[in-house]
Amino acid sequence: MPELPEAEVVARQIRARLLGARLRDLWIGRADIVREGLLTSSWYQGAVLQSVQRFGKSVALGLVNENACRYVVAELGMTGLLLFQSVPTKYPQHVHVRLSFEGASEPELRYWNPRRFGRLSLLDKTGLERYLARRFGVDPLLVSKEDFVRILRERRGRLKPLLMHQQIIAGIGNIYANELLFRAGLHPNMQVSQLSVRKVERLYEIMCEVLQEAILEGGSSVRDFFAPDGTEGRYKRRHLVYGKEGQPCPNRCGESIRRLQGERSSYLCSRCQSLRPMG
Ligand SMILES: [Zn+2]
């Protein structure tokens, strides 16, 4: 948290309010927040915000200055937030970067993250391409059904860790992985090699539906996710299994939702989510 839908909501709000604005100042409160490009920070002063893109759980701000273009890439995965100035921050010591703008309805965008080391990168175009190639797999909202089937079927191992492996499929974290697998009737620990093409195609359709619906609902606010304008996501109300340990299965099969401990908790119905699905 944030995962893909939340990062997409963040990118859309920034695009709507700050696109075309001029960056008056890029303030970096601590050097260790920057993964790459710290020495280029003065370049950004006076540049114009030309694009706002989401990659996986990260947001890239593209700025132009005298025909050159550079990017500020902020990682949101797990704990990061980008907030407008008007939104009060609970722990202001975690605001590590401030971008102040002129010519926009929002005077400042702040990057807040209790995790610090290497969460922000200042990159040129080639640097961004290298960064994306190294860290991000296909985007769930852009990948075709055929490619998704091929990617899953050429892998081995358990299904849920594969869905959350950012270098293979970028953007799905623990919340959406649990929600997708319940809706698809697939056990988080099942072997990917046991999935039929038909099951993978069904999983793809559910993934597209759930992520798009979550974006329209403003994402899920679990453990303090806020959009840049301070609003909370409403998709949490649609969660069927995440955080629902002990509650009856939403399919009314008579079982209760169980929580399996692993590297990340899995929430599932052991009756509806079979370890060895047929067909
Ligand atoms: Zn069930």
Residues whose N, C-alpha, C, O or C-beta is under 5 A from the ligand:
A	BS01	ZN	C249 N251 C253 E255 C269 R271 C272
